[in-house]
Amino acid sequence: EGVDTVRMEWLEGLLLKDYIKNNLASKTSLENLAKNFLQMCEDLIDNNISHGDLQEGNILIDARGNIKLIDYDSVCFPSIEGQPELITGLKGYQHPSRFKSGKTSLKADYFSELIIYLSILAIAENPDLWTKYNVEETQYLLFTEDDFNSIDKSKIYKDLSVLSAKIKELLSVLREYLSTSVYTNLNPMSSYLWRPEIIEFKIDKAKILAGSAAVISWKTRRSVNVKIDQRLGEVRNIGFKTVRPTESKIYRL
């Protein structure tokens, strides 16, 4: 009798908290970790994927400092967006509204990405936070769900408010996130920190000028709303579509 199995690559590395603990004395290592984590966040967005359960137990860092994600039970991509979700993640990493939705979303990671990125940078600046908030012995990094319910009165918010301008900027994004009642209305944190960028916008000009159908493709980064003129309207941050020019032969992203 056959038995169904799933074969996956075995990943070596340290869990996020173990890596942070081992590098508490190295601000550079933690800042590089934060940089790599931010790049991973952008890679997920660029490829229209959300992990759905970003937290300390699902993030591995290998010997070279590369970040690997594990446990994809809650992953989401465009073709399954909106389906019922069974896993909503740990409360210390999730927007309060996440537990009321019940449906998968490509925006599921935005809040947890900010919490993890902000926490890594804060610990890099002030390693004493690790001990003060007993990070090693909990399922949290620095924030708990109670902090999200009343951020202005939160002890960790006050501790982070006296750190660098970078931390204060990220705290302002957190305040914006928490003032948004539904997490599916959030924008990526990178859209608050850097200008949006058009990576690619291509079409076969000869076909369009001749009035023939052509494939138009686009790719943007750190974009909140992407719109293409001539009835295509709002589109995802990356994609392609066959267009058939009628009245106009100009397309503007």
C-alpha positions in Angstrom: 0.0 0.0 0.0 1.5 3.4 -1.0 2.0 6.2 1.4 1.8 9.9 0.2 4.9 11.8 1.2 6.3 15.3 0.6 10.0 15.6 -0.1 11.7 18.9 0.7 15.2 20.2 0.9 16.7 20.1 4.4 17.8 23.6 5.4 20.6 24.2 7.8 20.7 27.4 9.9 19.8 29.1 13.1 16.4 30.2 14.0 16.0 34.0 14.0 16.1 34.4 17.8 19.2 32.1 18.1 21.0 34.2 15.5 20.1 37.5 17.2 21.2 36.1 20.6 24.6 34.9 19.1 25.2 38.4 17.6 24.0 40.7 20.4 27.5 42.1 20.6 27.8 42.7 16.9 25.7 45.7 15.7 27.0 45.2 12.2 25.8 41.6 12.0 22.3 42.6 13.2 22.1 45.5 10.8 23.1 43.2 7.9 20.4 40.8 9.1 17.9 43.6 9.0 19.1 44.6 5.5 18.8 41.0 4.2 15.4 40.7 5.8 14.2 43.8 4.1 15.5 42.6 0.7 13.6 39.3 1.3 10.4 41.3 2.0 10.8 43.1 -1.3 11.5 39.8 -3.1 8.2 38.4 -1.8 6.3 41.4 -2.9 8.0 41.5 -6.3 6.9 37.8 -6.9 3.4 38.3 -5.5 3.8 35.9 -2.6 3.0 36.2 1.0 4.3 33.6 3.6 1.4 34.3 5.9 3.1 33.3 9.2 6.3 35.3 9.5 7.6 34.9 13.0 10.8 33.9 14.8 10.1 30.1 14.5 9.7 30.2 10.7 12.9 32.1 9.8 16.3 30.5 9.4 19.6 32.2 8.9 22.4 30.1 7.4 26.2 30.4 7.9 26.5 33.0 5.2 23.7 35.2 6.7 21.2 34.2 4.0 17.6 34.1 5.2 15.4 31.0 4.5 11.7 30.8 5.3 10.1 27.5 6.5 6.6 26.3 7.1 4.5 27.3 4.1 1.1 26.1 5.4 -0.3 29.7 5.1 1.4 30.8 1.9 -0.6 32.9 -0.6 -0.2 33.7 -4.2 -2.6 35.3 -6.7 -4.5 32.2 -7.8 -5.5 31.3 -4.3 -6.0 34.8 -2.8 -9.3 35.1 -1.0 -9.6 31.4 -0.1 -10.3 30.5 3.6 -7.1 30.5 5.7 -6.4 28.1 8.5 -3.3 29.7 10.0 -3.2 33.4 11.0 0.2 33.4 12.8 1.3 34.5 16.3 -0.4 37.5 17.8 2.8 39.3 18.6 3.5 39.5 14.9 0.1 40.2 13.4 -2.2 43.1 12.9 -5.2 42.8 15.3 -7.6 42.6 12.4 -5.8 39.5 10.9 -7.7 37.2 13.3 -11.1 38.5 12.0 -10.5 38.1 8.3 -10.5 34.4 7.6 -9.3 34.7 4.0 -5.8 34.6 2.5 -4.2 37.8 1.3 -1.1 38.9 -0.5 -0.8 41.6 2.2 -0.7 39.2 5.1 3.0 39.7 5.7 3.1 43.5 5.7 2.5 44.0 9.4 4.8 41.1 10.6 7.5 42.3 8.3 7.5 45.7 10.0 7.5 44.2 13.5 10.5 41.9 12.7 12.5 44.6 10.8 11.9 47.2 13.5 12.8 44.7 16.3 16.0 43.6 14.7 17.2 47.2 14.2 16.1 48.2 17.7 18.1 45.4 19.3 21.1 46.2 17.1 21.0 49.8 18.6 20.2 48.7 22.1 21.1 45.1 22.9 19.8 45.5 26.5 16.3 45.3 25.1 16.9 41.6 24.6 17.2 41.0 28.4 14.7 43.7 29.5 11.9 42.1 27.5 13.0 38.5 28.1 12.9 37.9 24.4 14.6 34.5 24.6 12.0 33.0 26.8 8.8 34.2 24.9 7.2 33.8 21.5 7.6 37.5 21.0 10.4 39.7 19.7 9.8 43.1 21.3 6.1 43.7 20.8 3.1 41.8 22.1 -0.6 42.0 21.1 -1.2 44.2 24.2 1.2 46.8 22.8 -0.8 46.8 19.6 -4.1 47.4 21.5 -2.7 50.6 23.1 0.5 51.6 21.4 0.8 55.1 23.0 0.9 53.5 26.5 3.2 50.7 25.5 6.6 50.5 27.4 8.4 49.1 24.4 7.1 52.0 22.3 8.5 54.5 24.8 11.8 52.7 24.9 12.2 52.7 21.1 11.1 56.4 20.9 14.4 57.5 22.3 16.5 55.6 19.7 17.6 56.8 16.3 15.7 58.7 13.6 15.4 55.5 11.6 13.6 53.7 14.5 11.3 56.7 15.0 10.5 56.6 11.3 9.5 53.0 11.6 7.5 53.7 14.7 5.5 56.2 12.7 4.8 53.5 10.1 3.6 51.2 13.0 1.3 53.9 14.2 -0.1 54.3 10.7 -0.6 50.5 10.5 -2.4 50.3 13.8 -4.7 53.2 12.8 -5.8 51.2 9.8 -8.7 49.1 10.9 -8.3 46.3 8.3 -4.9 44.8 7.5 -5.8 44.3 3.8 -5.7 48.1 3.5 -2.0 48.2 4.5 0.7 49.3 2.2 4.2 47.8 2.3 6.5 49.5 4.8 9.0 50.1 2.0 6.5 52.4 0.3 6.8 54.7 3.3 10.6 54.7 3.3 11.6 54.9 -0.3 10.3 56.2 -3.6 8.4 53.8 -5.9 10.4 52.6 -8.9 9.4 51.3 -12.4 11.7 48.4 -13.2 10.2 47.5 -16.5 7.5 48.7 -18.9 7.6 47.1 -22.3 5.4 46.6 -25.4 6.0 45.8 -29.0 5.8 49.3 -30.5 5.7 48.1 -34.1 2.5 46.1 -33.5 0.8 48.8 -31.5 1.5 51.4 -34.2 0.2 49.0 -36.8 -3.0 48.5 -34.8 -2.3 44.9 -33.9 -2.6 43.1 -30.6 0.5 43.1 -28.5 1.7 42.0 -25.1 2.4 44.8 -22.6 4.4 43.9 -19.5 5.4 45.8 -16.4 7.2 45.5 -13.1 7.4 48.0 -10.3 8.9 48.1 -6.9 7.7 49.7 -3.7 4.4 50.8 -5.4 1.2 51.4 -3.6 -1.2 51.8 -6.5 -0.3 50.9 -10.1 -2.4 52.0 -13.0 -2.1 51.8 -16.7 -4.1 54.1 -18.9 -6.5 53.1 -21.7 -9.0 51.0 -19.8 -6.5 48.7 -18.1 -7.0 50.7 -14.9 -5.4 49.5 -11.7 -3.2 46.4 -12.0 -0.8 44.4 -9.8 2.7 45.6 -9.2 4.0 43.1 -11.8 2.3 41.5 -14.7 1.5 41.3 -18.4 -1.6 41.5 -20.6 -2.5 41.4 -24.3 -3.8 44.7 -25.5 -5.7 45.6 -28.7 -5.4 49.4 -29.4 -8.5 51.1 -30.5 -8.8 54.9 -30.2 -5.3 55.5 -28.7 -1.9 53.8 -29.2 -0.3 55.4 -26.1 0.0 53.5 -22.8 1.2 55.2 -19.7 2.2 53.5 -16.4 
